[in-house]
Amino acid sequence: MPEPTTPTPWAAGGVGHSPIRPDAEAKVNGAFDYASDLAFDGMLWGHTLRSPHPRARIRSVDTGPALALPGVAAVLTAADVPGKLHYGLIEADQPVLAPGEVNYQGEAVAIIAADTLDLARRAAALIDVDYEILEPRCDAGEAVAAGDCFRYQPVRVGDPDTARAAVVVAREYEVGMQDQAPLGPESGVAVPAPDGGLVLHVATQWLHSDLDQIAPCLGLEPGRIHLTMAGIGGAFGAREDLSVQIHMAMLALRTGRPVKMMYDRAESFLGHVHRHPARMRYEHGADADGRLVYVKAHIVLDGGAYASTTEAVVGNAASLAVGPYNVEHVSIDAWGARTNNPPCGAMRGFGGVQTCFAYESQMDALADALGLDPLEIRRRNALAQGDQLITGQVVDAVDPDKAAAGAPFSPLRDLIDRFADLPVPPVPAGRDIVDLPGGTGNTTHGEGVRRGVGYGVGLKNICYSEGFDDYSTARVRLELGGPEHDGEPVAYVHTAAAEVGQGHWNLQQQIARTELGIRHVVLLPNDTKAGSAGSSSASRQSYMTGGAVKAACEAVRELWHDRDLADGPIEAVRVFRHRATKPMDPVTGQGESHVQLALCVHRATVDVDVELGLVKVVDLTCVQDVGTILNPVALEGQIHGGTAQGLGLAVMEEIITRDGHVANASFTDYLIPTILDMPPMRLRIVENADPDAPYGLRGAGEPPTLSSTPAIVAAIRDATGLPLTRVPVQPEHLTVRRPS
């Protein structure tokens, strides 16, 4: 955004600008304390004994040999849980420690506290667990057939069975299990308090949800547990569910000493949820002009052993199952299956990623069958202002003035049209080997390399849906500063919002500077002494906690009109809520279930060596509607990051399970994109302000993850001519015979 003509000292740090992040210097020079860096006097180390079996009955647990080891302070099992045995984000179905049966590989059976982490691990190896191994159920389709589901959600509109279509495309699609792969594994420290309570330093996405789950299991009143945010090394949904929290708290209460738990990489893969793998059967019917007549879909998501957020993920998958397209007749059936695979829950995109791959692949297949340009078929079917999603929700979150100008405004057509002046990069006359598939591996000199171009469109809901009472709280205090602030006013901002790397600390300061017109803003520690800020997920924190900080600052500003700061501080607390939503009807799927919708369109250019099955993503061009730009640099980083995770799902990332066992729980075998895999990105950021949102913003962190995956796969299809109905695409899927 343009700089003001005559900027005030604080203007460059306000909304619309890109001030340096308050945590930037410490993170760059290594001084930032992540949860894994924490240490306390007299601290013990905790470790978890986990089941090696996907399903087994526990006949007995002998902890004696472990307790006899010098330096071991405690060994606890399910019998030692002081309060309720089960916890969970939506449904309290997951045991703190397995009481009699384990339901997935990696389920916690016992916890140990010892003088060192190595000693705790040695003690765990001495615990003798007698298992009766049972046959696991690992096929999600079989679980659905048996009625073993966390949720079934249909969507019904019109009558697809009697609708007439000139062209029909029916295919089956599969999405593998993706991991959030945060670079900082799960970690935290529990410190006993003098009153018998606890202080928990945790890396989490939602402090108050953690507290609501922890307190009943510890048998403590919530007021006796103080959670404070520890430094987080990435999240992406992996930290929504509990990991170390209750375990280290139990050990601290038993020993009366601080207890630290820190997973290694293999345990991290077993100790948090993943993206739901999916199997989907889609049938699209269109008329001769390419306009959709009907869509049928069967969507099976594997939720694994425990509920986590599967119920909500199924709702998203069902409601967004057709994407941002008009269609008169719809029959969607979506299930979240219960199996003995690893539990699955929140990950960036949250149910929208899986269905987006399927419906975008279907749009390409229709375009191919009709001889249409892939962008043109999307343009012809694009939802416009006033149209309805398949749930009956009206598309209305665009500036009314823009929507009223001429024909009904279509945000998607607006984005598509902007590709006209963003040409596909040409094939250079001579290319360095590092720019070819295989790169510095020197695998090819271009003999079998073909280029392809593909598009993907993603529609993502923002904030929590289906009637959830989502809110955020902020406290702002304004007072005169001391000499270190040149005697100028200082705003102290206190929220419980988790800074997971997205730059929310920076945004809170920007909002306070803008609303109060001051330079100095101090952020107080994020903890449960502030009211709940909700989760740092669903692309909601800028909207929700940003809205709360804005409202609190506005209240302080009003009071400041009539008061002098020399008379004392001015403080206000405000709770911000978005507009109401409704649950989806359990039979028809109808209901205004979402707060806000966000769109992103990607074009991918790839080179594929069809003899070796290697892919090089050459260019990713993205056009995204963000409502209003609040911080240009942070926004670009969110789009780059979301795109990178979509690239990973497209061509490399998958947790492999065999009969419920995880086969690749390491970064040696589970590959994530590096800077060598990410091409330069071209961004065209569009601002169609949402009149209901603070500053008109539109959550931006998740939509790129949806659209980048199908765009890359579409480009690979264009290069190879192969159908490619599964992600990630593997080298063995790509080798095709060269024409003679």
GIDA-V982700 format. One record per residue. RES is the residue in one small letter. SS is DSSP state (h for helix, s for strand, l for the rest). PHI is phi in whole degrees, -180 to 180 (* if undefined). PSI is psi in degrees with one decimal (999 if undefined). Layout:
((RES,SS,PHI,PSI) (RES,SS,PHI,PSI))
This chain:
((m,l,*,149.3) (p,l,-67,146.6) (e,l,-72,148.3) (p,l,-61,151.4) (t,l,-62,-44.8) (t,l,-126,82.2) (p,l,-67,138.9) (t,l,-78,167.9) (p,l,-58,-25.9) (w,l,-103,-5.8) (a,h,-62,-38.6) (a,h,-68,-12.2) (g,h,-105,13.1) (g,l,-98,-172.5) (v,l,-62,135.2) (g,l,98,-6.8) (h,l,-116,179.7) (s,l,-128,69.9) (p,l,-67,160.4) (i,l,-65,135.2) (r,l,-65,142.2) (p,l,-65,-22.4) (d,l,-99,2.3) (a,h,-65,-51.2) (e,h,-62,-45.0) (a,h,-64,-36.3) (k,h,-73,-33.0) (v,h,-74,-40.6) (n,h,-92,2.7) (g,l,86,8.0) (a,l,-87,-11.7) (f,l,-70,133.1) (d,l,-89,107.0) (y,s,-83,166.3) (a,h,-57,-34.1) (s,h,-73,-10.2) (d,h,-92,-8.4) (l,l,-70,144.0) (a,l,-150,143.3) (f,l,-135,150.8) (d,l,-60,137.2) (g,l,72,17.8) (m,l,-74,136.0) (l,s,-97,164.6) (w,s,-111,135.4) (g,s,-103,153.9) (h,s,-149,154.3) (t,s,-115,130.6) (l,s,-89,125.2) (r,s,-118,152.1) (s,l,-70,134.9) (p,l,-84,-3.6) (h,l,-113,142.5) (p,l,-68,-29.3) (r,l,-154,126.4) (a,s,-164,153.5) (r,s,-95,136.0) (i,s,-91,110.6) (r,s,-78,-40.9) (s,s,-163,158.0) (v,s,-133,118.1) (d,s,-105,107.3) (t,l,-95,-2.8) (g,h,-55,-51.4) (p,h,-59,-34.3) (a,h,-70,-43.5) (l,h,-66,-26.8) (a,l,-76,-11.8) (l,l,-74,124.1) (p,l,-58,134.0) (g,l,97,-7.0) (v,s,-90,123.4) (a,s,-97,-26.8) (a,s,-163,145.7) (v,s,-135,120.3) (l,s,-121,146.7) (t,l,-127,-172.5) (a,h,-57,-32.0) (a,h,-66,-15.8) (d,h,-98,0.1) (v,l,-66,120.9) (p,l,-76,-19.5) (g,l,-127,-137.1) (k,l,-66,145.3) (l,l,-82,-24.0) (h,s,-117,151.9) (y,s,-143,173.4) (g,l,169,154.1) (l,l,-67,-46.7) (i,l,-112,-47.1) (e,l,-120,128.1) (a,l,-80,80.0) (d,l,-121,-4.8) (q,s,-100,125.7) (p,s,-74,144.7) (v,l,-58,-47.1) (l,l,-138,140.3) (a,l,-59,124.1) (p,l,-84,-30.5) (g,l,-161,-12.3) (e,s,-151,139.2) (v,s,-103,144.6) (n,l,-120,1.2) (y,l,-160,155.3) (q,l,-66,126.2) (g,l,104,-3.3) (e,l,-64,138.9) (a,s,-72,131.1) (v,s,-113,-39.4) (a,s,-150,157.5) (i,s,-130,147.8) (i,s,-130,140.7) (a,s,-119,130.7) (a,s,-147,172.9) (d,l,-65,-31.3) (t,l,-136,160.4) (l,h,-66,-40.6) (d,h,-61,-41.1) (l,h,-66,-40.0) (a,h,-62,-39.4) (r,h,-68,-39.7) (r,h,-63,-39.3) (a,h,-65,-40.3) (a,h,-59,-37.8) (a,h,-67,-20.1) (l,h,-88,-11.6) (i,l,-72,127.8) (d,s,-100,109.8) (v,s,-109,123.3) (d,s,-94,108.6) (y,s,-103,139.6) (e,s,-101,105.9) (i,s,-72,130.7) (l,l,-113,159.1) (e,l,-74,120.4) (p,l,-81,152.1) (r,l,-98,115.0) (c,l,-118,-6.4) (d,l,-98,116.1) (a,h,-65,-34.9) (g,h,-63,-40.6) (e,h,-65,-37.2) (a,h,-63,-42.0) (v,h,-63,-44.8) (a,h,-61,-31.5) (a,l,-86,-0.4) (g,l,78,16.3) (d,l,-95,85.5) (c,s,-135,150.4) (f,s,-81,-31.8) (r,s,-163,143.9) (y,s,-121,128.0) (q,s,-133,110.9) (p,s,-91,160.4) (v,s,-134,126.6) (r,s,-129,125.3) (v,s,-140,127.4) (g,l,65,-149.3) (d,l,-140,87.0) (p,l,-60,-26.7) (d,l,-71,-23.1) (t,l,-107,-3.9) (a,l,-71,140.2) (r,l,-100,130.5) (a,l,-130,143.2) (a,l,-78,-31.7) (v,s,-133,134.4) (v,s,-126,132.1) (v,s,-125,124.0) (a,s,-130,126.0) (r,s,-148,162.6) (e,s,-111,142.0) (y,s,-129,154.6) (e,s,-141,137.7) (v,s,-122,128.1) (g,l,-76,170.9) (m,s,-80,116.5) (q,l,-103,145.7) (d,l,-104,147.3) (q,l,-67,-28.6) (a,l,50,49.6) (p,l,-63,140.3) (l,l,-70,-25.3) (g,l,-97,113.1) (p,l,-66,168.7) (e,l,-62,136.0) (s,s,-162,159.2) (g,s,177,172.5) (v,s,-135,134.4) (a,s,-107,127.2) (v,s,-120,120.8) (p,s,-62,141.0) (a,l,-100,154.5) (p,l,-58,-27.2) (d,l,-87,9.8) (g,l,89,-0.3) (g,l,-91,-157.3) (l,s,-145,150.6) (v,s,-115,122.6) (l,s,-111,122.2) (h,s,-99,108.4) (v,s,-132,148.2) (a,l,-96,104.4) (t,l,-142,169.9) (q,l,-102,-10.1) (w,l,-157,94.4) (l,h,-59,-46.0) (h,h,-73,-32.0) (s,h,-66,-41.0) (d,h,-57,-47.7) (l,h,-60,-41.9) (d,h,-64,-29.0) (q,h,-88,-35.5) (i,h,-71,-47.1) (a,h,-56,-49.0) (p,h,-62,-34.1) (c,h,-73,-29.2) (l,h,-88,-10.4) (g,l,70,29.4) (l,l,-116,150.9) (e,l,-67,140.3) (p,h,-55,-31.9) (g,h,-66,-14.5) (r,h,-94,3.1) (i,s,-121,123.5) (h,s,-114,116.1) (l,s,-100,132.3) (t,s,-129,143.2) (m,s,-74,124.5) (a,l,-93,160.8) (g,s,-60,133.9) (i,l,-110,129.0) (g,l,-100,59.5) (g,l,94,156.0) (a,l,-146,-74.6) (f,l,61,23.0) (g,l,107,-20.0) (a,l,-67,-22.3) (r,l,-104,13.3) (e,l,-72,-39.9) (d,l,-84,155.7) (l,l,-68,150.6) (s,l,-133,-84.4) (v,l,-84,-12.4) (q,h,-57,-58.5) (i,h,-71,-36.5) (h,h,-62,-49.1) (m,h,-70,-30.0) (a,h,-66,-43.9) (m,h,-60,-43.6) (l,h,-67,-37.8) (a,h,-67,-41.3) (l,h,-65,-39.3) (r,h,-70,-39.8) (t,h,-94,-19.1) (g,l,71,18.1) (r,l,-130,156.1) (p,l,-60,140.6) (v,s,-130,128.0) (k,s,-108,136.9) (m,s,-124,137.9) (m,s,-148,116.9) (y,l,-76,147.0) (d,l,-85,178.7) (r,h,-64,-42.3) (a,h,-63,-41.8) (e,h,-69,-33.0) (s,h,-61,-42.0) (f,h,-60,-35.1) (l,h,-86,-21.5) (g,h,-98,2.4) (h,l,-137,164.3) (v,l,-74,168.1) (h,s,-131,176.7) (r,l,-71,138.5) (h,l,-63,123.0) (p,l,-68,153.6) (a,s,-140,146.4) (r,s,-124,128.9) (m,s,-137,135.2) (r,s,-116,118.4) (y,s,-119,142.7) (e,s,-135,119.8) (h,s,-113,133.3) (g,s,-117,136.4) (a,s,-135,158.7) (d,l,-82,-178.4) (a,l,-66,-19.7) (d,l,-92,1.2) (g,l,90,8.5) (r,l,-87,134.9) (l,s,-64,136.0) (v,s,-106,-46.5) (y,s,-150,159.4) (v,s,-138,130.7) (k,s,-119,142.4) (a,s,-152,139.9) (h,s,-116,120.9) (i,s,-122,118.2) (v,s,-118,115.2) (l,s,-105,133.0) (d,s,-89,108.9) (g,l,-84,-9.6) (g,l,76,-152.8) (a,l,-81,-28.1) (y,l,-134,162.3) (a,l,-67,-45.2) (s,l,44,-125.0) (t,l,-107,18.4) (t,h,-55,-39.0) (e,h,-57,-46.0) (a,h,-72,-36.4) (v,h,-63,-41.0) (v,h,-62,-41.3) (g,h,-60,-43.8) (n,h,-63,-47.1) (a,h,-59,-40.8) (a,h,-71,-45.9) (s,h,-71,-27.0) (l,l,-104,16.7) (a,l,-67,-19.6) (v,l,-106,-13.1) (g,l,80,-160.1) (p,l,-88,47.1) (y,s,-125,147.3) (n,l,-79,131.8) (v,l,-154,135.4) (e,l,-82,-33.6) (h,s,-123,129.0) (v,s,-142,136.9) (s,s,-137,104.5) (i,s,-116,136.4) (d,s,-130,122.0) (a,s,-127,134.0) (w,s,-126,148.1) (g,s,-114,106.3) (a,s,-85,148.4) (r,l,-100,121.1) (t,l,-134,-175.1) (n,l,-101,23.5) (n,l,-84,169.7) (p,l,-57,142.5) (p,l,-60,142.9) (c,s,-122,149.1) (g,l,-156,-128.6) (a,l,-78,133.3) (m,l,-151,146.3) (r,l,-36,116.7) (g,l,110,-32.6) (f,l,45,66.7) (g,l,89,-24.3) (g,h,-79,-26.4) (v,h,-65,-46.4) (q,h,-64,-49.6) (t,h,-71,-30.8) (c,h,-61,-42.0) (f,h,-59,-40.0) (a,h,-73,-51.3) (y,h,-70,-31.5) (e,h,-72,-36.0) (s,h,-63,-37.6) (q,h,-65,-40.2) (m,h,-63,-38.5) (d,h,-66,-40.5) (a,h,-65,-39.1) (l,h,-65,-43.8) (a,h,-59,-42.3) (d,h,-65,-42.2) (a,h,-66,-30.5) (l,h,-99,-3.3) (g,l,70,30.4) (l,l,-102,153.2) (d,l,-65,139.9) (p,h,-63,-29.5) (l,h,-76,-33.9) (e,h,-67,-39.9) (i,h,-67,-33.2) (r,h,-70,-38.7) (r,h,-63,-41.5) (r,h,-66,-27.2) (n,h,-104,3.5) (a,s,-66,135.8) (l,l,-65,145.1) (a,l,-121,168.9) (q,l,-54,127.5) (g,l,96,-15.5) (d,l,-74,171.2) (q,s,-118,142.9) (l,l,-68,172.9) (i,l,-66,-15.3) (t,l,-87,-1.4) (g,l,89,-4.0) (q,l,-72,134.0) (v,s,-83,136.1) (v,l,-77,109.4) (d,l,-140,-0.2) (a,l,-89,55.4) (v,l,-135,148.7) (d,l,-46,120.6) (p,h,-58,-33.6) (d,h,-64,-41.9) (k,h,-69,-39.5) (a,h,-66,-28.4) (a,h,-86,-8.4) (a,l,-82,104.4) (g,l,74,-141.0) (a,l,-65,158.6) (p,l,-51,128.8) (f,l,-74,130.9) (s,l,-113,108.3) (p,h,-56,-37.8) (l,h,-69,-45.6) (r,h,-60,-36.1) (d,h,-60,-43.9) (l,h,-68,-44.2) (i,h,-60,-42.1) (d,h,-65,-22.1) (r,h,-76,-9.7) (f,h,-75,-12.8) (a,h,-59,-35.5) (d,h,-106,25.6) (l,l,-125,76.9) (p,l,-66,154.1) (v,l,-66,134.5) (p,l,-63,138.6) (p,l,-75,159.7) (v,l,-77,120.1) (p,l,-67,152.3) (a,l,-62,-43.9) (g,l,-130,130.7) (r,l,-119,138.3) (d,l,-67,149.0) (i,h,-61,-29.5) (v,h,-68,-16.0) (d,h,-92,1.3) (l,l,-101,160.2) (p,l,-55,135.7) (g,l,93,-22.5) (g,h,52,-131.2) (t,h,-69,-4.0) (g,h,-68,-10.0) (n,l,56,41.5) (t,l,-84,-24.7) (t,l,-150,155.5) (h,l,-117,21.4) (g,l,100,3.7) (e,l,-62,-43.4) (g,l,-108,24.2) (v,s,-93,129.6) (r,s,-123,146.7) (r,s,-102,144.4) (g,s,-140,155.7) (v,s,-130,137.2) (g,s,-148,161.2) (y,s,-124,153.8) (g,s,-147,139.3) (v,s,-120,132.9) (g,s,-122,136.5) (l,s,-117,119.9) (k,s,-127,136.0) (n,s,-77,147.1) (i,s,-116,142.1) (c,l,72,175.0) (y,l,-79,152.2) (s,l,-119,-176.3) (e,l,56,44.8) (g,l,82,5.3) (f,l,-65,133.3) (d,l,-80,80.5) (d,l,-90,129.7) (y,s,-152,166.8) (s,s,-142,149.8) (t,s,-121,141.3) (a,s,-141,140.4) (r,s,-116,130.8) (v,s,-126,127.9) (r,s,-121,130.5) (l,s,-114,128.8) (e,s,-149,165.8) (l,s,-74,133.5) (g,l,-84,167.3) (g,l,-87,-164.6) (p,h,-59,-32.5) (e,h,-66,-17.8) (h,h,-113,19.2) (d,l,57,27.6) (g,l,69,10.6) (e,l,-85,163.3) (p,s,-61,143.7) (v,s,-126,131.7) (a,s,-102,129.9) (y,s,-106,122.2) (v,s,-111,127.5) (h,s,-127,116.7) (t,l,-139,170.9) (a,l,-105,17.4) (a,l,-72,129.1) (a,l,-76,125.9) (e,l,-90,104.1) (v,l,-106,17.5) (g,l,110,-6.9) (q,l,-83,-7.4) (g,l,91,23.3) (h,h,-71,-31.6) (w,h,-56,-45.1) (n,h,-61,-44.3) (l,h,-64,-39.2) (q,h,-59,-42.2) (q,h,-66,-41.0) (q,h,-59,-43.6) (i,h,-64,-44.3) (a,h,-63,-42.1) (r,h,-62,-41.5) (t,h,-68,-47.0) (e,h,-76,-30.4) (l,h,-103,-13.2) (g,l,66,38.0) (i,l,-124,166.0) (r,l,-91,-40.6) (h,s,-99,120.9) (v,s,-132,127.4) (v,s,-114,129.3) (l,s,-94,125.0) (l,l,-81,156.7) (p,l,-56,139.7) (n,l,-75,119.4) (d,s,-159,177.9) (t,l,-82,5.3) (k,l,-76,-18.8) (a,l,-90,160.4) (g,l,-68,163.7) (s,l,-60,139.0) (a,l,-108,6.7) (g,l,71,-169.5) (s,l,-93,146.5) (s,l,-83,76.5) (s,l,-159,175.9) (a,l,59,23.5) (s,l,51,37.9) (r,l,-107,-17.0) (q,h,-67,-39.2) (s,h,-62,-41.9) (y,h,-67,-51.9) (m,h,-86,-59.1) (t,h,-73,-33.0) (g,h,-59,-41.8) (g,h,-65,-37.7) (a,h,-69,-43.1) (v,h,-64,-41.9) (k,h,-60,-46.1) (a,h,-65,-40.7) (a,h,-66,-39.8) (c,h,-66,-39.3) (e,h,-62,-39.7) (a,h,-66,-41.9) (v,h,-63,-41.5) (r,h,-62,-40.8) (e,h,-62,-44.7) (l,h,-65,-33.7) (w,h,-66,-26.6) (h,h,-59,-32.9) (d,l,-110,6.5) (r,l,-136,155.9) (d,l,-106,130.3) (l,h,-62,-21.2) (a,h,-64,-20.4) (d,h,-85,-5.1) (g,l,134,167.2) (p,l,-65,157.9) (i,s,-118,131.1) (e,s,-136,146.0) (a,s,-146,144.0) (v,s,-119,132.1) (r,s,-134,143.1) (v,s,-110,129.1) (f,s,-111,133.1) (r,s,-127,148.1) (h,l,-89,179.5) (r,l,-66,156.9) (a,l,-71,147.7) (t,l,-123,172.2) (k,l,-130,150.1) (p,l,-65,151.0) (m,l,-68,139.8) (d,l,-62,131.0) (p,l,-68,-13.3) (v,l,-106,-44.9) (t,l,-101,-18.0) (g,l,77,5.8) (q,l,-81,151.2) (g,l,147,143.6) (e,l,-80,81.1) (s,l,-89,-14.4) (h,l,-115,149.9) (v,l,-79,-48.3) (q,s,-151,151.1) (l,s,-121,142.5) (a,s,-130,143.5) (l,s,-120,143.2) (c,s,-144,140.0) (v,s,-125,129.4) (h,s,-115,145.3) (r,s,-120,127.9) (a,s,-112,139.4) (t,s,-119,125.2) (v,s,-131,153.9) (d,s,-113,132.6) (v,s,-125,126.3) (d,s,-87,103.7) (v,l,-76,-11.4) (e,l,-86,-31.6) (l,l,-108,-11.8) (g,l,74,27.2) (l,s,-102,144.8) (v,s,-123,136.6) (k,s,-124,116.8) (v,s,-80,113.6) (v,s,-86,-38.5) (d,s,-154,142.3) (l,s,-130,115.3) (t,s,-110,132.2) (c,s,-129,133.4) (v,s,-121,120.6) (q,s,-136,138.9) (d,s,-91,116.4) (v,l,-112,7.9) (g,l,77,-77.1) (t,l,-145,138.5) (i,l,-81,121.0) (l,l,-98,-34.9) (n,l,-148,101.0) (p,h,-57,-44.3) (v,h,-67,-45.3) (a,h,-63,-38.9) (l,h,-62,-47.1) (e,h,-60,-38.4) (g,h,-63,-38.6) (q,h,-64,-41.8) (i,h,-67,-41.7) (h,h,-62,-46.1) (g,h,-65,-43.8) (g,h,-63,-38.4) (t,h,-65,-40.8) (a,h,-62,-39.8) (q,h,-69,-32.3) (g,h,-67,-37.6) (l,h,-63,-42.2) (g,h,-59,-44.0) (l,h,-66,-33.3) (a,h,-68,-40.0) (v,h,-134,-1.1) (m,l,-149,-33.9) (e,l,-88,122.8) (e,l,-163,129.6) (i,s,-79,120.7) (i,l,-92,124.7) (t,s,-118,139.8) (r,s,-128,113.2) (d,l,52,40.6) (g,l,87,-7.4) (h,s,-94,133.9) (v,s,-80,126.3) (a,l,-99,-10.9) (n,l,-142,57.6) (a,l,-86,58.0) (s,l,-161,158.9) (f,l,-77,-2.3) (t,l,-75,-37.9) (d,l,-109,-21.5) (y,l,-103,108.7) (l,l,-94,135.5) (i,l,-120,154.1) (p,l,-63,142.7) (t,l,-112,-179.4) (i,l,-61,-25.6) (l,l,-74,-21.6) (d,l,-90,-24.5) (m,l,-88,125.3) (p,l,-81,169.3) (p,l,-60,141.4) (m,s,-111,141.4) (r,s,-110,127.5) (l,s,-117,137.2) (r,s,-123,105.2) (i,s,-95,126.0) (v,s,-110,140.6) (e,l,-117,93.4) (n,l,-105,92.4) (a,l,-61,138.8) (d,l,-90,115.3) (p,l,-66,-17.6) (d,l,-91,-8.3) (a,l,-103,150.3) (p,h,-55,127.9) (y,h,61,6.9) (g,h,79,12.8) (l,l,-69,161.0) (r,l,-136,123.0) (g,l,-49,135.1) (a,l,-124,-7.3) (g,l,-77,-26.4) (e,l,-98,-39.0) (p,h,-50,-37.2) (p,h,-64,-25.8) (t,h,-69,-31.4) (l,h,-70,-54.6) (s,h,-80,-23.8) (s,h,-69,-37.8) (t,h,-62,-55.0) (p,h,-65,-30.0) (a,h,-64,-44.8) (i,h,-65,-43.2) (v,h,-67,-37.1) (a,h,-62,-38.7) (a,h,-67,-37.9) (i,h,-66,-39.7) (r,h,-60,-42.7) (d,h,-62,-35.7) (a,h,-77,-30.8) (t,h,-110,-23.9) (g,l,77,9.2) (l,l,-91,150.8) (p,l,-71,-38.5) (l,l,48,81.8) (t,l,-106,10.6) (r,s,-133,141.1) (v,s,-125,146.5) (p,l,-75,149.1) (v,l,-74,127.4) (q,l,-105,157.5) (p,h,-53,-37.4) (e,h,-68,-15.9) (h,h,-80,-11.0) (l,l,-114,-13.0) (t,l,-75,117.8) (v,l,-124,153.3) (r,l,-73,127.9) (r,l,-71,143.4) (p,l,-64,140.7) (s,l,-78,999))
